[in-house]
Amino acid sequence: MKVIFLDIDGVLNHNRTTDSVGHWLGLDEELAQRFEAMLAQIPDVKIVLSSTWRKVPELNAVVEARFTI
């Protein structure tokens, strides 16, 4: 099994990201789609959220729903 330790800020969003979750910057759709395409190429991969997003339930829920963590 392969493991990806995923940070969000600066990786799946940036200062031009327009999506938001409450008062937090959300995921950038283009970057999220690129990440999903990469995941599709890697069999048997597990994602570990190593971001401060893991500490905020609303943000954690966005990542879990999008990437099946």
C-alpha positions as CSV (number, residue, x, y, z in Angstrom):
1,M,0.0,0.0,0.0
2,K,1.2,3.5,-0.8
3,V,0.5,6.4,1.6
4,I,0.2,10.1,0.7
5,F,0.5,12.6,3.5
6,L,-1.7,15.5,2.2
7,D,-1.4,19.1,3.2
8,I,-4.2,21.3,1.8
9,D,-3.1,25.0,2.1
10,G,-0.8,25.9,-0.8
11,V,-1.3,22.4,-2.3
12,L,-5.0,22.1,-3.1
13,N,-5.7,25.8,-2.7
14,H,-3.9,29.1,-3.2
15,N,-4.5,32.8,-2.9
16,R,-6.6,32.9,-6.0
17,T,-9.0,30.1,-4.9
18,T,-12.5,31.4,-4.8
19,D,-14.3,28.5,-3.0
20,S,-14.8,28.8,0.7
21,V,-15.9,26.7,3.6
22,G,-17.3,29.1,6.2
23,H,-14.6,31.8,6.6
24,W,-11.8,29.4,5.5
25,L,-10.4,29.1,2.0
26,G,-11.8,26.0,0.3
27,L,-10.4,23.7,-2.3
28,D,-9.4,25.0,-5.7
29,E,-11.4,22.9,-8.2
30,E,-8.7,22.7,-10.8
31,L,-6.1,21.5,-8.3
32,A,-8.5,19.1,-6.7
33,Q,-9.3,17.6,-10.1
34,R,-5.6,17.2,-10.8
35,F,-5.1,15.4,-7.5
36,E,-8.0,13.1,-8.2
37,A,-6.5,12.3,-11.6
38,M,-3.2,11.5,-9.9
39,L,-5.0,9.2,-7.4
40,A,-6.7,7.3,-10.2
41,Q,-3.3,6.3,-11.4
42,I,-2.1,4.9,-8.1
43,P,-3.6,1.6,-7.0
44,D,-4.1,0.8,-3.4
45,V,-3.3,4.3,-2.0
46,K,-4.2,5.7,1.4
47,I,-4.4,9.4,2.1
48,V,-3.4,10.7,5.5
49,L,-4.5,14.3,6.1
50,S,-1.5,16.0,7.6
51,S,-3.0,19.5,7.4
52,T,-4.5,21.8,10.0
53,W,-7.7,21.0,8.1
54,R,-7.9,17.8,10.1
55,K,-8.6,19.9,13.3
56,V,-11.6,21.8,11.8
57,P,-14.6,19.5,11.4
58,E,-16.1,21.4,8.5
59,L,-12.9,21.4,6.5
60,N,-12.1,17.7,7.4
61,A,-15.6,16.8,6.1
62,V,-14.9,18.5,2.8
63,V,-11.7,16.5,2.3
64,E,-13.2,13.2,3.4
65,A,-16.2,13.6,1.1
66,R,-14.1,14.6,-1.9
67,F,-11.2,12.2,-1.6
68,T,-12.6,9.3,0.4
69,I,-10.1,9.4,3.3
